[in-house]
């Protein structure tokens, strides 16, 4: 089948951009090649591979898993079903973390990323704040393998730990702790919808009310924060008030919440002054 004929057929089943990117992935051709050489014939093996990919995309599997990578803050990160696909809204967490690091004015600030997944947050912090000593933890060995590979590919210096939140860190303390923890309610219907049902459930939901992991992080963070240090974490659109209440009850000061581009509560933070 010709390239243009395949694209025309694929567009009836999936988004046009998705079809083009899958075609480029399988054939190794550039976008310019697709435009200037539409008569190029696909091999039988390429057609078979593309049919499988289109069927998976039409069933709702994230494009990033099919391509094996995703973009985040202008960088490319390997992804697999072992990790969440990095979301654009999480870039705001990196922006806020960098702003807090600038305020702290530490020569070598120690930073911890809890539940690192693909490593996107910790790697960006390490690259965009080169003086920072960045550590990252994840309970999943498969996720850590992806994160380590991304760290090497992006030339980032991050200390990786397999750990259930703070469990393997001993008495280590940090100037900044960031996290994008599981925060979806276990009974949220979105978990069974397109996209999310293909991502690791462990990274999406606490199998409870969506606040269990946040409660644990907020409760344990003071033992791992330097005086004046900050805890920042992403949460659900309807969890801003609960997050602020948890931070305040735990003794954090300067508690605040930031909204995402849609105007929804998305990131909360508190400073530990004890």
N, C-alpha and C positions, 0 to 999 in steps of 0.2 A: 504494500500500500504506500502511496505517496505521502509525504509529510503533511501537505495541506489537506489532503483527504482525511488523514487520521485526525488532524486537529478539528476539522469540521464535525466529524462524528463524535469526538470526545466532548465537544462543547455542549452536546445535547444531554450529557450526563453529569458533567462537573463544570466548575467555574473556568472561564477562558484562561485566566492567568495560571491557575493550577495546572491545566492541561499543558500549557506551554512549558512550564517549569519541569513537569514530569517528562515531557518529550526531550528537553535539553539534558535532563539527568541521564536518561537511558541512552541517548545517541551521542552525547558529548558535543553536540553542535551548539553554537551560540545563537542568540536571538537574531543576529544579522544573517546567519546561515539559514535560519528558518524562513526569513523574508526573501532572501535572494536565491535560494535553492529549493523552492517548494516542491519541485518535481523529484527530489531525492527519494529513493525507495527505502523503506524500512526492511530490515532482515526479518525472517520468520521469528528468530529469537527475540528481537526487539519488540515485535508486535505482541508476542506472548507475554513478555515482561510488562509492557505497557498496559495490556488488558488487565493483568492482575492489579497493577497500581491504581488504575482508574476504578476498578471495582471496589478496592479498599477505600479510596477517597470518597466514592459515591456512598459508601456505607457510613461515612462520618469520621474515619480515621484522620487525625491531624496531618496536614500536608508536611509538617516538619518531620514527622516520623518517617514518612515516605522518602523524603529528601535526605534524611539523616542529619539535618542541621537546622538551626534557627538563628535569626538575627537578634541582637540585643545591644543597644548603645553603639551601633555601628560596627559591631564585631560579630564574627560567626562562631557559633557554639555547636558542637556535636550534641545530638539528642537521640534518645532511644526510649522505648516504653518503660525504662527504668527510672526516668526522670520526667518532671513536668516540662512542658514547653515554656520557655521564658515569655512572660507577658509584657507588653509595652508599659502598662501601669506600674510595674515593679521598678522601672527605671527611676521613678520618683523616689523610691526608697534609697537608691544609690545617691541621688542628688542630695537628699536630706542628710544622709550619713556623711557625705563629703563636707557639707556645710557645718555639721557638728564637729567634725575633726578640725576644721579651720578655726572654729571658735575655741576649741580646747588648746590649740597652739602647742601641742606636745611635739618634741623632737622626733620621737619614735613611738607613735601611738600604737597600742596593741588593740587589734580589732578581731572580733569573733563573729562568724556567720553561722547561725544555727539552722540545721536542715538545709544544707547547701544545694542538694540536687545536682543540677548540671554544673554548678560552680559559677554561674554567671555573675551573681552579686559579689562574691568574694574576689573573683578574678578582676572584675571592673574596679573594685576598690583598691586592689593591689596595684593595678596599672595606673589609676588616676590619682592615687596618693602614694607615690613610690616610697615615701619614708615610713609608711605604715607597716607594721608587722602583722600580717593577716593570717588568721587560723580559720578553719572551717570544719564543721562536723556534719555527719549524716549517719543514721542508723543502718542504712542500706549499703552493703558492700558493692552492689551493682551500680548504685548511684555514684559512689565515691570513685569507682573506676572511670566513669564518664567524666566526672569533675577533674580528676587527675589528668586525663587525656586533654581536656580543654585547657587546663593550666599550662601544660607543656606546649600545646599548639599556639597559645597566645603569649607565651613567654612571661607568665606571671609567677611570682614567688608566693606560694600559699602553703601553709602547713596543714595537711589533711589529717583528720581523726575519724575513726569509726566510733561513734558514740551515740548513746541514747540521750540526746540533749547534752547536759553538762556532765554526765556520769563519768566519762573517761578523762576529764580535765583536771582532776585533783583540786588543788587550791589556786589554780591559775586565775589571774584577774586581768581585766581588760578596761580600756578607756571607752570602748564603744562595742555594744552588742547589737547585731541586726538579725532579723529573722523574717522569713516568709513561711510561717508554719501552716499546717493543715487547719483550715478554719470553716469548712463547709459542714453544715449540720448533716448527720448521718441519713436523715430522711428527706433531704433536699432532692427534689425530682431531677434537678440538673445533672446529678451524678450518673443518671442512666441515659442521658441525652447524647447526641452526637458530640464528638470531641472528648469530653470528660470521661466517658466510659472506657476510653482507650488509654487514659493516663493512669499512673500508679495511684491506686486508691489511698495507700498509706500516706501519700503526700497531699491528698486533697481533704480528707476528713479524719477527725479524731474518733469517729464511730460513736460520737456522743452529740452534744449540743453545739459543737463548733468552737467552743471556748476552752475545752479541756487542756489543749496544748498551750494556749495563751496563759491560762491560769498557772500552769507549771513553770513556764518560762518567767513570768512576772514574779512568782514566788521564789524561784531559785537564783534569778539574776543578781540580786544584791550581794550574794556571797562571791560573785565573780566580777564585780564592778569596782574599779578604783573610785575613791571619793571624787565626785564631780563628773563621773562617767555617765553615759547615756545608754538607754535601751530604746531601740526603735523596732517596730514590727508592723507588718501588713496584716490586715484583717478584712472581714466581710463588710459590705456596705451598711449593714444594720448593726454592726458591733462596736461602733465608735464610743457610745456612752458606756457600755459594759467595759470596754478596754480602759477607758479613763478611770472608771470606778475601781477597777482592779489595781491599776498603777497607784492611785491615791491611797487605797487601803494598805498597800504594801509599803508605803512610806516614800514613794517617789515624789519629787517636786517638779515644778514647771511642766506639769502634765498638759499635753495638747494633742490635737488631732488635725490631720491635713486631709483635704478632699482630693479626689481624682478629677480628671478632666470633665467627667459627667456630673460633678458636684456631689458625689457620694463620699462619706467617710471612708478612708482607705488605709491610712497609716497613723498610728499613735505612738507617743514617746513620753518618756519621763527621765528626769535626771536624779541620780543617786548621790546624795550629799552627806550621808552618814559616815 
